[in-house]
């Protein structure tokens, strides 16, 4: 059934009361603004995502040239399908193996976080932990891993801005005219940033992700053209910065604006891992993801037609009372299976970078508590809002600390 509430109408508004109104209409509801079926039920979302090979294809399976262009090319892991997608996942998992992650943590994540905390301390007792700290970490880490100059302030600002334009285009359903225009300009700018590094590393490889794309990706993908290498690097460049930027902000919000969470962590620092998982469940960065039906089917009591869009509303499914009990909107560090949420996707499209994201979030929270004495929310500053549309996080995060 349909409902007058639409995703597009919730931009910069608190979406969660609306999600519950939608849920009261049923587990699957038509959204006119996105021209697709919203799936609010946790188990149905997992069913759709798990059965990509048979019933519900990825949105990029039949992407037109515009979408392929704006995603950077057919070799982008999100655009690849079937066996090719499985091969590309293997390559990305090699880059992001548990053993490799520990090396990246020591070499890049820790120094970058500590450097950003040095800057916060230099501000003298107050800061916005979103803009001044959390936003700075993921783009610097991924640029460092790609062998790009992560200390370049202009590059980091540009990375965040361009990524935001691509996310707006995706969130508005790919064909919004203004979003397409802005995303096309952003896509061209991303290519302009990456291509000099891609060309240089082909001739003079180093110990970085771009060099490894040239050296190792052909074992899974086959012979690489420059365009192929660009498409692979495009997703590494953007995928390494989007969800984690918002994930750090939401984790800091839950820790510092929720007295119960703060008290639990003060008693036992190991609880930080749980705070992070509950923040991802409650406020997951991407509020939804897309699929298409391969054939006419029944889903949650509604008849879905072949090729119709399915919008997996993870922001609602992660608060499904059938899955998370009577108080699904309340953070609970004793909740069983704390990682049992959909923020990092599920099934064959689950995020290959989730391990790196969790390291960055965990170390960011530990760093804030370790190095900002008596850090607390600033009651006199602008309060955080869960703003934006598709990719969301609480901001600003104004805090005070003893200097």
Buried (B, 14 or more C-beta within 10 A) or exposed (E): EEBEBBBBBBBEEEBBEBBBEBBEBBBBBBBBBBEBBBBBBBBBBBBBBBBBBEBBBBBBBEBEEEBBBBBBBBBBBBBBBEEBBEBBBEBBBBBBEEEBBEEBBEEBBBBBBEBBBEEBBEEEEBBBBBBBBBBBBBBBBBBBBBBBEBEEEEBBEBBBEBBBBBBBBBBBBBEBEEBBEBBBEBBEBBBEBBBEBBBBBBEEBEEBBBBBBBEBBBEBBEEBEEBBBBBBBBBBBBBBBBBBBBBBBBBBBBBBBBEEBBEBBEEEEEBBBBBBBBBBBBBBBBBBBBBBBBEEBEBBEBEBEEEBBBBBBBBBBBBBEEBBEEEBEBBBBEBEEBBBBBBBBBBBBEBBBBBBBBBBBBBBBBBBBEBBEEBEBBEEBEEBBBBBBBBBBBBBBBBBBEE
